[in-house]
Amino acid sequence: MKNRTPLVALAGGLSLLVATGCSSGFGDDDNEQDTGGKQELTVLIASSGAAETSAVEKAVAGYEKSSGNDVRVQAAKDMNQQLGQALAGGNPPDVFYVASDQFANYASGGSLFPYGDKVENVEDFPEALRQSFSYDGDLTCVPKDASSLALAVNPKLWKAAGLAEADYPTSWAELESVAKRLTRGDVTGLVTSEEYQRLGAFMKQAGGWITDVEQTEMTADSPENAEALGFVKSGLQDGWWKYAKDVDALNAGEAFGQGKAAMTIEGSWFAGQMEHDYPDTDYRLVELPGGPAGSGDLAFSTCWGVAQDGKHRAAAVDLVRHLTAPEQQAAMGEGFGAIPARESAAETYFGDHPDREPWTPAGEGMQGPVTVQGMDKVLAQLNSELLGLKGADPAAILADLQRNGEPVIEESTK
């Protein structure tokens, strides 16, 4: 198990989708109900599928019964466009998903109502995630769920290669060793995406990261990060590590489900993909192997945003309190596999699903996402360069990241 600190919050079924715009029609200018009376609220979500939409609707129904308010849940077809248009038009949904990579853009733009001080026991959420959703020192919105990365192993292919549970890798050297043994025929030992959202875990394991803890200084161009990307590059060149596109798969989950990958690195959303698309493909989850600096992993989440210009802010915050109560987070976990973001609810969830505990976003070496305003474009460029890492110079990639990120950091700290 991961060495968990008092924060055992987790989140699964993460919809790491971004919000940037919303079509009109969320509010009714003639029916403003800020306080008292029966209020009508709208919730906009970027749903991963019917199971998630149904779980949110069921949770909302409980709030309707206890509050007397009416709530309409809408699953966005294009979250970025719909939410952006609604916020810009001054007619936003009352509550909505906010992805971590867009959080700072919305918070700095004044679109989010900071309600963190109105939620009970916020210390029950992992510190890394509270930092990710804080702006100007205030917890602006709370996580709806969360997840870290874990190593998924195909037990059939593992056994066929003469490996046992005792061979689960705990270091980079062991990961390389077992991946080489698993690579034969049409099977590659390790298949992942090329994104920093996966490869960045190795930066943490080497003792590096993209920014400092406060996200006020770029730390990308470092020997530690170069060592991490150098390790990935060596695996790509040796052939025991491949990107999903290199095995003709849309993503790493597909490569694993089709038997092209003996191992992959993914978050809790992987469970839903396997259950829905590849129910006959078995897998085991283990913690990511440690690196030169020890444990390192990435935590992912989406928060519940409340509109600054919403007409029902008090009721919206009350709805979020209902949605993030421990018992409700546990119910959402059972409903669509979302790992609860509260420590108390996560403990219960892992008691019922111990096999998923490697996805906990709490523990040593856990790193939340970069949430600096405007950094999303810089990180998109990083992902583009990582795609060609096999034939590139890791130091050059990191130098580009450092150079591109510094003016963004400087602007954000003015």
Disulfide bonds with the S-S distance in Angstrom:
Cys141-Cys303 2.02
